Amino acid sequence: MKLKLALLLVFAAAPGLAQDEGSEAPDPAKGEKPQPAMTAPLAGKRTLVSVAQAGSRLLAVGDRGHILASADGKAWQQVQSPVDVMLNRVRFRDDKTGFALGHDAAILVTRDGGSTWTVAHFDASGRALYDVAALDEQRAFAIGGYGTFLDSTDGGATWTAREFPIGELGQHFNAVTRLGDGSLLVVGEKGLLMRSKDQGANWELIDSPYTGSFFGVLPHGEKGAIAFGLRGNVFVAEDVSRCAGLAVEGYDPYSRQTVTDGAQLAKLGWRLLQTPTKESLFGGARGEAATLLVGVNGTVVKVDPAATAATTPRPPDGDTLGEVVFLNGRWVAVGRRGAIDLGAL
């Protein structure tokens, strides 16, 4: 991928593609306080990074703090945003309560389905945040660059940094999902995998089959997961609770090797899904009859319900996609050129 494109995208699932804002000194001209995003008539055609469903409509976020809403995935209207920094992820706990987060450790909260947003956390010298998980009405956590982990115990009103051994490794935490059995799985830089069986109170490092970065993860079946990332790599576990654990002490990601042998993968609890692409995959979602993954150069990969086969239902169109959602029988993706209706596929 060209460097210019990488810098434009800064996808939440791919923090390694661009310099993390947390590594830069705050801009004196910008100030330490968040500034509201500008109203832009063409915001819906500019870089959007993440999309999520809130009730009957969609919310998308992206470059310059832009937030957009749509009832059908085709027509989009800009929503007032209290920050002008890149927003990397939007997620909803229910139809009304949602979170958007991104660079400068910004966390926005909505209580009305995305119509209005307030700043719950902002630190101009903080690391970029890449994903968020709402555990219940009170508890939530956000993850991000260099092992950043923020906890909230008051419904997202306030956030506190947490330090723990895996976070101290300094690898990016790129994405989190809740599995079918209620456990949590985080994927990240250099093949990082960590799970929690107690709603995020404690985390265990998993022996990863991959040394490249995972950019996304989805639940699979009752206890499994689909983890995907660089160069079109997709790994599937049928039961994450049975995946081999790994001691944090002495862990060195640079000394590890990617496992491709089927027997060795099975011992770790994983298998490699053969995909028809070598393009990096950034986001994905489950639909009624399949899982869809999207990525570089507009790549779309369709995975069957059993996660045993993958196809490309449409040719890459050159515009990188960051995330996708399934709404009313159709797939809607967001990326470098805004929102795209992919149809039924």
N, C-alpha and C positions, 0 to 999 in steps of 0.2 A: 504494500500500500504506500502511496506517495505521502511524504511527510506533510505536505500542505493539507491533504485530506484528513490525515490523522489529527492535525492541530485543529481543524475545523470541527471535527466530530466530538472529541473528548468524551466518548461514550462512557456512561456510568460503569458499564460492564468491562470496559477496557481502559482503566486508568493509566496503564503503561504506555498508551498511545500518545500521551501528551504530558507535559510537566505538571505535576500536582501543584495547585495553587498554594498549598500549605508550605511549599519549599521556598516561596518568595516572600520578601519583606512586604508589609502592607504599603499600598500606594498612598502617600500623604495627600495627594490631590483628591483621592476617593474618600478618605477618612475612615474611621474605625466603625462607623455606624452604617447599617444597610441603607441603600438608596432604592427607591421604587423603580420598577422596570418602565421603560418608555412605551407608550402606545404605538404600535407599528401595524399599519394596514396589511402588510405582507407577512406578519409573524407566522401565519399558518403555512407559509411556503419556505420558511427558514428552518435551520437545524432544530429538530425536536428529538429528544433522547429517550423519553419514556412515556408510556400510555397505560392507563388503568380505567376500569369501569367503576362508576359510582352510581348505583341505582340503574336507571335506564339510559344514562348518557356516559360519554367518555371524557376524561381529562388527560391532557398531554402537557409535558413540560420540556424545556430545553434551553437554548442559548439565550443569554442576556436576561435570564429570569422569566422568560415568557411562559405563560400558562394559558392554555386554550381549552375550550369546551365544545362538545359536539353531541347532538342527539342521534346522529345517524352515521358518523364516521366520514361524512362527505363535506358537509358545511361546518366550518369552525369559527368560533367567536373568541376574541381575546378576553381574558379575565384579568382584572387588576392584580398585579403582583407587587409585594412590598420589597422585593430584592431585584437587583439587576445582574446577579452572578449566574453562571451556568447552573441549572438544576438538572440533576442526574437521575432522579427517580421520583415517581409518584405512586403511592399505594394507599388503598382505603381499607379500614378495618370493617366498615359497614357502609350503608348507603350515604351516611352523613359525615362520618369522621374519617379524615384522611391526612396524609403527610406528604410533603414534597421536600426534597433535600438535595444539597449539592455543594458547590465550592464555598470557601470561607466558612466551612462547617455550618452552613445555613440549614435550618429546619423550619419549615412552615407548617402550620396546622389549619385545617378547615373543619368547621362543625356543621356546615350547611351544604354538604355535597359538592364543594368546590366553587361555590359562588363567591365567597370571600375567604381571604387567607391572612393569617397573622404570623409574625416572626416569634418563634419560641426559642430559637438559639441562633447565635451568629457570632463568629470570631474571625476577624479579618486575617489573623495569623494562624488560624486553625487548618487542619487537614481537610481535604475534600471528602465528602460523605457519598457513599455509593448505593446503599440500600437500607431498608428499614423493615422491622417486623413488629406488628402490634399483637401482643400476646393476649390481652383482654382489655377491658375498659380502662384500666389503670396502668398496666405495664407495657412498655415498648422498649425497643433498643434500635440504635442506628449504628451502622458499620461503615468503615472507609479506609482511606489510605494509611499505609504504614502501621497497620494493626489498630487503628482507631476504633473504639467501642464506647458508645454513649448509652446510658440507661435513663429511662424515665419511669417514675412510679406514680405519677399524677396525671395520667392520660395524655402526656406529651406537652404539658405546660412548661416543665423545666427538665433539663438534661444534665447528667453528671458523668464525667469520664470514668471508665473502669479499666484498671490494669490487671492483667493476668498473664501467665507464662506464654501462651500461644500468641497473644497480642505483642508481647515483648520481642518476638522473632522479627517484627518489623515488616512483615509481608502484607500486601494489600488484601483486605477483605472485600471481595467484589460483589457477592450476591448471597442471599439467604432465602430459604424456603422452609415451610412447615410440611413434613411428610404425612402420609396417611395415618400413621400411628400416633401423631402428635409431637414426635421428636423434631428437632431443628437441625438443619444442615447448612453450613456456610462453606462457600468455595472461594478460592482466591488465587493470588499470584504464585507462580512456580508450583502449580499443582496442589496448593494448600486445600485440605479438606478437614473440617472439624464439625463434630456433632454434639448436641446436647439432648439428654434424655429427661431433663428436669426444668424445661421451659427457660433455658438460658442461664440458670444459676451457675452451672458448671459446664466446662467444655473439654472434649477429648479430641486429640489429634488423630486422624485416620491415616493409615499407611496408603499413600496415594499411588495409583498406577501411572501417573502422568507427571512430567516435569515442566510442561508448558502451563501457561495460565488458564484457569477456568474463568470464564466471564459470566456464566449463568448456570442455574440449576432449577429443575422442576421436579415435583413429586411424581412418582411412578408406581401405580398399584397401591397396595396397602402399606408397604414398608419400604419401597424402593425409591430410587432417584435417577434422573437423567442429568448428567453434568457435561457441559460443552464449553468450547473455547477456541483457542488458537488453531489455525490451519484445518478447521473443520473437524476437529477431534470431538467425538461424542462417546462417553463412557456410561454404562448402565449398570446399576446395582439393583437386584431384586429385593434385597433386605439389608438396608444400611446398618441395622443393629448387629449384623453378623460380619460386617467388614472389619478387617484386621485393624486394631489400634496401634498407636506408635507413641513411644515416650518422647516428650518434648526435650528432655535433657539430652544433649548430644546431637540433636536433630540438625542436619545440614542439607538444605535443599540443593546445593550445588554439587553434592557428591552422589546424588540419586540419578537413576536412569528410568526412562519410560519403559513400561512393561507392555510387550505386544504378544508374548506367548500366551495362548489360551489357557493352558493349565496353570501357569503362574498367576494370570489374572483371576482365575477362579479361586485360587487360594486367598487372594486379597478380597474377594467378594464382588469383583467387577468383571465386565466383559466389554470389549471394544465394538461399537456399532459401526459398520462400514458405511460411510456416507459418500455421495457422488460429488464431493467438493473438497477443495483444500483451502477454501476461503474461511477466515475466522468468523465464528458465530457469536453474536452478542446478546440476543434475547430470544425468548420463546414463550409459548403459551399452549395450553391444552384446549382443544375444541371438542365437539360432540363425538367425532370419529377418528381424530388423529391429533398429534402434537406438531406444531409448526415452529421451526427455528429460523432466524433471520440473521444476516450479517453483511460482510464486506461486499461491495459491488452489487448490492441488491439481491444477494443470494437468498433463496428460500429453500429450506429442506423440510420435507414432510415425513414424519415418523409414524409408523403404524401403531395401533393401540398396544400391541405386545412389545414394542420397541425392538423388533427383530429385523426390520427393513426400513430403508430410507430412500426417498426419491426427491427430485427437484421438479415441482409441478409447474414452474414458470422459469424462463431463462433469465439470468442476471441482467439487470438493465443499467448497471453502472452507478446507481445512486445507493450508497451504503445505508442499510437499515439498522436501527438500534433496538427496536422492540416491536412486539406485535400483540394484538388482543383479538379475541373472538366475540363478536356481537351480532345477535340476530341472524345466525347462519352465515356470516361473512367475516373475513379477516381484515383487520385494519392495522397497518404498520406505520411507524414513524421513523424518520431518518434525516438524512442530509437535506432533503428538499421538502421537509414537513411531513404531513400526513398523507398516506396513500391507501386507497381502498383496493385491496387485493382480490376481492370477490370471494366466491365460495371455495375455490380451489378443490 
